[in-house]
Amino acid sequence: MVKSLLLMLPLCAMISGCQTATKPIACAGFERLQPSLETSVLILKTDRPFANQVASHNRFGASQGCW
């Protein structure tokens, strides 16, 4: 019983060492927004505040190292 517990400890440490995040927590759920050229032009003409929000979203993700 003691031997099996002693063997489990290094195995658990090894398994937990494999859980590394490749991106910061701030990136969770984030993806870069990449509208087509036609969509970008339409949004810029009809809804400038939304276009600014998309640009802000993309700048934030870039500054956090998400993409």
NUZA-109574 format. One record per residue: x, y, z of N, C-alpha, C, CB in turn. Coordinates in Angstrom, 3 decimals, padded with zeros to 6 digits. Glycine has a CB too. Layout:
REM residues N
PT        npx        npy        npz       capx       capy       capz        cpx        cpy        cpz       cbpx       cbpy       cbpz
PT          X          Y          Z          X          Y          Z          X          Y          Z          X          Y          Z
...
REM end
This chain:
REM residues 67
PT        npx        npy        npz       capx       capy       capz        cpx        cpy        cpz       cbpx       cbpy       cbpz
PT    000.829   -001.198    000.000    000.000    000.000    000.000    000.868    001.254    000.000   -000.940    000.002    001.211
PT    001.877    001.263    000.855    002.765    002.420    000.946    003.558    002.582   -000.346    003.719    002.279    002.147
PT    003.983    001.443   -000.916    004.747    001.509   -002.157    003.924    002.108   -003.282    005.236    000.126   -002.552
PT    002.641    001.725   -003.361    001.802    002.261   -004.432    001.562    003.759   -004.248    000.463    001.516   -004.481
PT    001.444    004.209   -002.986    001.288    005.644   -002.735    002.549    006.408   -003.117    000.949    005.897   -001.261
PT    003.706    005.816   -002.838    004.970    006.460   -003.188    005.147    006.540   -004.706    006.146    005.700   -002.558
PT    004.632    005.568   -005.428    004.713    005.591   -006.885    003.726    006.589   -007.484    004.453    004.199   -007.449
PT    002.596    006.780   -006.822    001.585    007.690   -007.349    002.007    009.153   -007.247    000.278    007.485   -006.618
PT    002.775    009.493   -006.224    003.187    010.877   -006.022    003.978    011.429   -007.210    004.016    010.988   -004.759
PT    005.032    010.753   -007.692    005.751    011.281   -008.857    004.879    011.303   -010.117    007.004    010.449   -009.114
PT    003.994    010.322   -010.255    003.124    010.301   -011.422    002.168    011.495   -011.422    002.333    008.993   -011.468
PT    001.613    011.802   -010.266    000.715    012.959   -010.167    001.464    014.251   -010.452    000.068    013.023   -008.777
PT    002.677    014.361   -009.958    003.484    015.556   -010.208    003.804    015.683   -011.693    004.785    015.513   -009.384
PT    004.070    014.562   -012.334    004.386    014.575   -013.745    003.179    014.994   -014.575    004.878    013.211   -014.185
PT    002.023    014.470   -014.245    000.800    014.788   -014.976    000.427    016.251   -014.784   -000.353    013.883   -014.521
PT    000.522    016.754   -013.576    000.151    018.146   -013.329    001.124    019.103   -013.992    000.090    018.422   -011.832
PT    002.343    018.678   -014.233    003.314    019.519   -014.917    002.986    019.717   -016.379    004.681    018.932   -014.789
PT    002.132    018.890   -016.942    001.770    018.999   -018.354    000.685    020.042   -018.598    001.308    017.655   -018.873
PT    000.092    020.549   -017.557   -001.003    021.488   -017.714   -000.459    022.906   -017.739   -002.036    021.321   -016.586
PT    000.005    023.334   -018.906    000.526    024.687   -019.033   -000.352    025.452   -020.009    002.009    024.681   -019.502
PT   -000.582    026.702   -019.713   -001.377    027.558   -020.587   -000.449    028.189   -021.615   -002.139    028.653   -019.773
PT   -000.873    028.180   -022.863   -000.057    028.788   -023.913   -000.401    030.254   -024.098   -000.239    028.043   -025.228
PT   -001.574    030.679   -023.655   -001.988    032.066   -023.779   -002.380    032.591   -022.401   -003.162    032.210   -024.785
PT   -002.230    033.896   -022.215   -002.651    034.460   -020.931   -004.148    034.266   -020.686   -002.307    035.946   -020.873
PT   -004.546    034.330   -019.413   -005.948    034.165   -019.034   -006.821    035.210   -019.722   -006.109    034.261   -017.509
PT   -006.286    036.396   -019.953   -007.053    037.468   -020.594   -007.526    037.060   -021.987   -006.211    038.744   -020.681
PT   -006.915    036.050   -022.580   -007.258    035.626   -023.942   -008.415    034.640   -023.984   -006.055    035.008   -024.604
PT   -008.852    034.154   -022.852   -009.916    033.154   -022.819   -011.170    033.689   -023.504   -010.230    032.746   -021.367
PT   -011.613    032.994   -024.520   -012.825    033.385   -025.230   -012.606    034.433   -026.300   -013.821    033.888   -024.265
PT   -011.386    034.889   -026.474   -011.101    035.924   -027.459   -010.638    035.324   -028.778   -010.049    036.882   -026.927
PT   -011.104    035.880   -029.850   -010.575    035.601   -031.177   -010.501    036.914   -031.916   -011.451    034.562   -031.949
PT   -009.549    037.026   -032.796   -009.420    038.239   -033.589   -010.598    038.331   -034.559   -008.067    038.263   -034.355
PT   -011.181    039.516   -034.653   -012.280    039.741   -035.588   -011.701    040.186   -036.925   -013.285    040.800   -035.035
PT   -012.031    039.461   -037.987   -011.470    039.727   -039.304   -012.572    039.796   -040.357   -010.446    038.652   -039.677
PT   -013.331    040.888   -040.375   -014.372    040.994   -041.402   -013.749    041.155   -042.789   -015.312    042.181   -041.099
PT   -014.490    040.758   -043.798   -013.999    040.912   -045.171   -013.896    042.398   -045.509   -014.936    040.182   -046.185
PT   -013.234    042.706   -046.593   -013.073    044.095   -047.022   -014.428    044.753   -047.264   -012.218    044.167   -048.292
PT   -015.325    044.029   -047.923   -016.652    044.575   -048.215   -017.420    044.871   -046.926   -017.452    043.597   -049.094
PT   -017.352    043.964   -045.969   -018.028    044.161   -044.689   -017.414    045.333   -043.929   -017.959    042.881   -043.841
PT   -016.096    045.435   -043.954   -015.424    046.540   -043.280   -015.871    047.881   -043.841   -013.914    046.399   -043.405
PT   -015.934    047.979   -045.156   -016.353    049.230   -045.797   -017.791    049.554   -045.423   -016.208    049.137   -047.334
PT   -018.671    048.560   -045.462   -020.077    048.774   -045.111   -020.220    049.236   -043.660   -020.885    047.485   -045.335
PT   -019.519    048.590   -042.762   -019.593    048.953   -041.344   -019.051    050.365   -041.127   -018.809    047.939   -040.481
PT   -017.944    050.688   -041.778   -017.387    052.032   -041.636   -018.362    053.101   -042.120   -016.076    052.142   -042.404
PT   -019.106    052.813   -043.171   -020.064    053.786   -043.715   -021.322    053.891   -042.861   -020.445    053.405   -045.139
PT   -021.771    052.786   -042.289   -023.090    052.785   -041.653   -023.059    052.752   -040.125   -023.867    051.616   -042.144
PT   -021.966    052.262   -039.528   -021.946    052.110   -038.072   -020.528    052.316   -037.545   -022.481    050.716   -037.657
PT   -020.078    053.554   -037.554   -018.706    053.876   -037.148   -018.410    053.464   -035.699   -018.457    055.370   -037.314
PT   -019.337    053.660   -034.733   -019.031    053.218   -033.359   -018.731    051.712   -033.270   -020.204    053.556   -032.435
PT   -019.457    050.901   -034.041   -019.185    049.458   -034.032   -017.816    049.166   -034.644   -020.286    048.693   -034.801
PT   -017.467    049.874   -035.708   -016.150    049.692   -036.327   -015.049    050.021   -035.318   -016.010    050.583   -037.594
PT   -015.265    051.057   -034.524   -014.286    051.414   -033.487   -014.193    050.325   -032.420   -014.660    052.758   -032.835
PT   -015.318    049.702   -032.088   -015.314    048.620   -031.098   -014.537    047.406   -031.608   -016.752    048.213   -030.748
PT   -014.704    047.096   -032.891   -013.969    045.969   -033.481   -012.469    046.261   -033.442   -014.436    045.703   -034.947
PT   -012.093    047.475   -033.809   -010.677    047.848   -033.800   -010.121    047.801   -032.373   -010.485    049.259   -034.406
PT   -010.902    048.275   -031.414   -010.474    048.252   -030.013   -010.313    046.817   -029.517   -011.482    049.007   -029.130
PT   -011.234    045.950   -029.875   -011.167    044.535   -029.512   -009.879    043.918   -030.049   -012.399    043.772   -030.053
PT   -009.572    044.185   -031.309   -008.378    043.610   -031.926   -007.098    044.177   -031.311   -008.391    043.865   -033.431
PT   -007.092    045.469   -030.983   -005.923    046.065   -030.334   -005.707    045.469   -028.939   -006.086    047.595   -030.239
PT   -006.792    045.276   -028.190   -006.678    044.705   -026.851   -006.102    043.292   -026.925   -008.053    044.689   -026.149
PT   -006.634    042.472   -027.815   -006.117    041.105   -027.950   -004.653    041.068   -028.326   -006.911    040.351   -028.979
PT   -004.252    041.979   -029.217   -002.848    042.041   -029.618   -001.986    042.483   -028.439   -002.662    043.004   -030.814
PT   -002.455    043.454   -027.662   -001.662    043.946   -026.533   -001.524    042.892   -025.426   -002.296    045.215   -025.964
PT   -002.477    041.965   -025.335   -002.430    040.906   -024.334   -001.661    039.676   -024.825   -003.840    040.507   -023.941
PT   -001.225    039.703   -026.079   -000.473    038.577   -026.634   -001.356    037.421   -027.070    000.518    038.087   -025.627
PT   -002.636    037.700   -027.330   -003.551    036.640   -027.740   -003.342    036.238   -029.198   -004.990    037.082   -027.529
PT   -002.916    037.171   -030.017   -002.622    036.884   -031.436   -001.560    037.789   -031.952   -003.863    037.020   -032.296
REM end
